[in-house]
Each structure stands twice: as structure tokens, then as C-alpha cells.
Amino acid sequence: MAGTAVLTEPSFKEAPVWERTIVYTLTTTSGGDEIKYVLPMNGILQKIICKVGAATGITGTLTLAIDDNGDNEIFTVAALAESTTYKYNVSEPIAGKMTIGVDPSDDPTGGTWTITVTLRGI
């Protein structure tokens, strides 16, 4: 038996995609405050992946919030547990800048706590 495979439109030229990854590192002196990263953006946000690393010395959770350039909260999720990866499908048009913030429930006591947020869209 013979088979074929054909790519149908759109190709990547007709439908470009983008991906941005932000790595947050919390330390014992972070103060438990929200850490924000401002990202220039023009497109449609389609997927949010939040990988919450292991926190030393606490059973930590965090809140992930994304605001548009008008400071309107377009996405938020709370109580994200450590050592877990979360995936969300969204469809949010963005023009200008978005602010991606992580707000930990507590600071790690014996090292660092790493949170990685990956945003994908067209």
C-alpha cells in the first residue's frame, strides 16, 4: 500500500504564529509581591502554558494574571500549585502591551522558585 501526505493551506507564511516565554525567578527576598513583565504584543493570544516549579520550604501557590494595555484584566487564574504545568486555550486579541504577572502566596525559604509562562498565538 502506498500513501501520500499533502500540506493544505494555510502554510506558516499565510498564518504566522508566535511564541513568547517569560521565566520568573522568586527568591527568599522577593517579598511575596506580584512580579510583572510588560510584553509588546500585536496579535491573538491563543494558548497560555504556566509551568510552576517546585518551591523550597513552602507549599506554595500562585496567581497568574494578564492585563491588556488599558489595564483591563483579560485572564486570571489562582491557586496554581507548585510542581505542576497548566495549559489554557484562549482567544484574546491584543494590541499594544500586555502585562503578565505572577503573584506568589509565599516566598521560598531555601533557594529559588521558578515559574515559566509561555504564550502562543497568531
C-alpha positions, 0 to 999 in steps of 0.5 A, a space after each residue: 500500500 502506498 500513501 501520500 501526505 499533502 500540506 493544505 493551506 494555510 502554510 506558516 507564511 499565510 498564518 504566522 504564529 508566535 511564541 513568547 516565554 517569560 521565566 520568573 525567578 522568586 527568591 527568599 527576598 522577593 517579598 511575596 509581591 506580584 512580579 510583572 513583565 510588560 510584553 509588546 504584543 500585536 496579535 491573538 493570544 491563543 494558548 497560555 502554558 504556566 509551568 510552576 516549579 517546585 518551591 523550597 520550604 513552602 507549599 506554595 501557590 500562585 496567581 497568574 494574571 494578564 492585563 491588556 494595555 488599558 489595564 483591563 484584566 483579560 485572564 486570571 487564574 489562582 491557586 496554581 500549585 507548585 510542581 505542576 504545568 497548566 495549559 489554557 486555550 484562549 482567544 484574546 486579541 491584543 494590541 499594544 502591551 500586555 502585562 503578565 504577572 505572577 503573584 506568589 502566596 509565599 516566598 521560598 525559604 531555601 533557594 529559588 522558585 521558578 515559574 515559566 509562562 509561555 504564550 502562543 498565538 497568531 
